[in-house]
Amino acid sequence: MCRQISEGTRWERCGHFQRFLVVAIMDCNSIRCERSILHPKSCKSQYCTKASPLDTRRREILLIAVVQNFGADVEKVADSVNDWCFPCKAASARGK
């Protein structure tokens, strides 16, 4: 799968990465990945999430699938903070 190269903050105490910008897309060079430049534009596979703009049912599926069809982010650390991230701080305050 193609991957997003993301810049963000690394929270040192918990190790979480908080993305604030996608700077590029890394192509996987696979003909089976709809995000790749090598994916055929004329693909008619039933498993492909590309859809015609006139097909509203498939377009709804496409909108859901677009969020999920990148591989894991490549994390480019722009800055590091020697603290817990906000969700970890909140969980700690609740006693979890």
Rosetta silent file (secondary structure, phi, psi, omega in degrees, C-alpha in Angstrom):
SEQUENCE: MCRQISEGTRWERCGHFQRFLVVAIMDCNSIRCERSILHPKSCKSQYCTKASPLDTRRREILLIAVVQNFGADVEKVADSVNDWCFPCKAASARGK
SCORE:     score description
SCORE:     0.000 S_00000001
   1 L     0.000  147.157  174.964    0.000    0.000    0.000 S_00000001
   2 L   -68.072  154.656 -175.459    1.075    3.556   -0.622 S_00000001
   3 E  -129.012  148.876  175.081    2.039    5.464    2.499 S_00000001
   4 E   -90.363  136.323  172.957    1.745    9.050    3.688 S_00000001
   5 E   -95.914  115.596 -172.563    4.889   10.817    4.882 S_00000001
   6 E  -115.396  138.262  171.533    3.728   12.847    7.871 S_00000001
   7 E   -97.503  146.096 -179.883    5.413   15.550    9.922 S_00000001
   8 E  -173.783 -170.711 -178.031    4.490   15.826   13.548 S_00000001
   9 E  -103.021  133.616  173.472    5.387   15.970   17.206 S_00000001
  10 E   -99.285  120.994  177.366    6.891   13.040   19.111 S_00000001
  11 E   -88.639  111.905 -170.418    5.766   13.006   22.761 S_00000001
  12 L   -64.422  -39.301 -172.768    8.800   11.613   24.598 S_00000001
  13 L   -71.983  -36.518 -179.586    7.154   10.318   27.785 S_00000001
  14 L  -106.171  -15.757  178.364    4.496    8.164   26.129 S_00000001
  15 L    84.233    1.293 -179.323    6.107    7.745   22.697 S_00000001
  16 L   -72.034  155.151  177.976    3.020    8.828   20.745 S_00000001
  17 E  -116.496  127.697  179.258    3.299   10.716   17.449 S_00000001
  18 E  -110.611  108.986 -178.279    0.885   13.566   16.724 S_00000001
  19 E   -74.136  137.075  172.800    0.650   14.279   12.991 S_00000001
  20 E  -125.314   -6.803 -179.510    0.135   17.876   11.919 S_00000001
  21 E  -161.723  133.721  170.944    0.950   17.740    8.202 S_00000001
  22 E   -94.292  116.820 -174.336    1.110   15.197    5.382 S_00000001
  23 E   -95.970  -21.778 -179.023    4.102   16.303    3.298 S_00000001
  24 E  -165.546  168.026  174.123    4.173   13.604    0.597 S_00000001
  25 E  -117.497  129.469  177.961    2.837   10.260   -0.571 S_00000001
  26 E   -95.613  115.512 -177.816    5.259    7.340   -0.985 S_00000001
  27 L   -74.303  134.655  179.949    4.192    5.225   -3.972 S_00000001
  28 L   -87.812   -8.975  178.936    4.288    1.450   -3.416 S_00000001
  29 L    58.565   39.102  178.593    4.543    0.775   -7.187 S_00000001
  30 L  -112.710  133.932  178.028    1.897   -1.951   -7.070 S_00000001
  31 L   -71.895  -14.429 -179.623   -0.696   -2.431   -9.814 S_00000001
  32 L   -90.573   -6.387 -179.712   -3.109   -3.733   -7.139 S_00000001
  33 L   -99.494  119.836 -176.977   -3.019   -0.520   -5.076 S_00000001
  34 L   -64.556  -19.310  179.394   -5.518    2.097   -6.283 S_00000001
  35 L   -83.674  -15.914 -175.502   -3.274    4.892   -4.945 S_00000001
  36 L   -76.763  148.528  175.599   -0.246    3.812   -7.003 S_00000001
  37 L   -64.706  -22.796 -179.380    0.737    5.470  -10.267 S_00000001
  38 L   -84.227   -9.202  179.093    0.973    1.929  -11.703 S_00000001
  39 L   -67.026  126.807 -177.748   -2.699    1.111  -10.971 S_00000001
  40 L   -62.860  131.957  179.545   -4.523    0.871  -14.337 S_00000001
  41 L   -65.812  -27.078 -178.156   -6.908    3.782  -14.918 S_00000001
  42 L   -92.009   18.448 -176.943   -9.267    1.403  -16.739 S_00000001
  43 L   -60.492  128.880  179.465   -9.465   -1.040  -13.816 S_00000001
  44 L  -117.364   16.239 -177.667  -12.887   -2.687  -13.626 S_00000001
  45 L   -62.019  139.277  177.484  -12.167   -4.995  -10.710 S_00000001
  46 L   -69.534  -16.323 -179.755  -15.056   -5.433   -8.278 S_00000001
  47 L   -91.636   -6.099  179.819  -12.519   -5.140   -5.460 S_00000001
  48 L   -79.672  137.636 -177.948  -11.277   -1.734   -6.600 S_00000001
  49 L   -86.526   -2.493  176.142  -12.652    1.191   -4.580 S_00000001
  50 L   -68.786  143.249 -177.097  -12.630    3.565   -7.556 S_00000001
  51 L  -142.817  156.702  175.303  -16.166    4.389   -8.635 S_00000001
  52 L   -73.508  141.205  179.170  -18.027    6.327  -11.270 S_00000001
  53 L   -60.998  -20.169 -179.182  -19.355    9.706  -10.035 S_00000001
  54 L   -83.046  -17.479 -178.332  -22.827    8.639  -11.230 S_00000001
  55 L   -91.951   92.094 -172.371  -22.927    5.537   -9.042 S_00000001
  56 H   -67.898  -35.103  179.417  -23.929    7.021   -5.670 S_00000001
  57 H   -63.643  -46.738  178.998  -23.952    3.733   -3.747 S_00000001
  58 H   -67.065  -33.036 -179.296  -20.362    2.924   -4.783 S_00000001
  59 H   -64.996  -37.067  176.693  -19.338    6.551   -4.172 S_00000001
  60 H   -63.311  -40.739  176.721  -20.418    6.251   -0.512 S_00000001
  61 H   -63.280  -41.710  179.165  -18.273    3.127   -0.220 S_00000001
  62 H   -59.797  -44.630 -178.386  -15.411    5.034   -1.867 S_00000001
  63 H   -62.035  -35.552  177.320  -15.664    7.879    0.647 S_00000001
  64 H   -72.611  -42.405 -175.223  -15.395    5.396    3.515 S_00000001
  65 H   -71.724  -30.500 -176.945  -12.569    3.420    1.881 S_00000001
  66 H   -58.346  -36.095 -179.902  -10.422    6.440    0.952 S_00000001
  67 H   -65.303  -29.282 -170.034   -9.652    7.057    4.610 S_00000001
  68 H  -105.665    2.906 -172.328   -8.403    3.505    5.050 S_00000001
  69 L  -102.560   24.420  167.509   -6.423    2.702    1.901 S_00000001
  70 L  -105.955  151.418  173.921   -3.005    4.068    2.854 S_00000001
  71 L   -75.208 -171.150  179.289   -0.478    1.952    4.713 S_00000001
  72 L   -60.955  142.445  178.585    1.064    3.028    8.012 S_00000001
  73 L   -62.403  146.593  166.855    2.389    6.592    8.064 S_00000001
  74 E   -90.685  115.237 -172.674    6.082    7.283    7.691 S_00000001
  75 E   -90.555  116.344  177.332    6.614    9.493   10.741 S_00000001
  76 E  -106.002  108.647 -174.353    8.942   12.455   10.227 S_00000001
  77 E   -76.766  115.316  178.540    9.558   14.025   13.640 S_00000001
  78 E   -88.220  -33.261  176.149    9.554   17.830   13.340 S_00000001
  79 E  -154.787  155.977  178.749    9.828   18.422   17.086 S_00000001
  80 E  -120.333  139.954  179.144    9.971   16.447   20.320 S_00000001
  81 E  -121.577  126.198 -179.375    8.264   17.367   23.567 S_00000001
  82 L   -83.488   69.081 -178.174    9.476   15.882   26.853 S_00000001
  83 L  -159.947  176.242  174.312    5.956   15.373   28.200 S_00000001
  84 L   -83.356  149.179  174.493    2.882   13.129   27.873 S_00000001
  85 L   -69.434  165.896 -175.062    0.544   13.695   24.916 S_00000001
  86 H   -61.199  -44.671  176.814   -2.831   15.296   25.672 S_00000001
  87 H   -62.355  -37.137  178.796   -4.906   12.058   25.635 S_00000001
  88 H   -68.759  -37.768  175.915   -2.376   10.356   27.946 S_00000001
  89 H   -61.915  -44.253 -179.073   -2.453   13.358   30.311 S_00000001
  90 H   -64.468  -42.810  178.891   -6.263   13.228   30.365 S_00000001
  91 H   -63.798  -38.635  178.535   -6.287    9.460   31.011 S_00000001
  92 H   -65.600  -39.167  179.486   -3.774    9.922   33.814 S_00000001
  93 H   -66.684  -31.245  178.341   -5.914   12.654   35.386 S_00000001
  94 H   -80.350   -8.921  178.444   -8.934   10.293   35.310 S_00000001
  95 L    87.461   21.761 -179.082   -6.855    7.660   37.078 S_00000001
  96 L   -98.924    0.000    0.000   -6.664    5.130   34.237 S_00000001
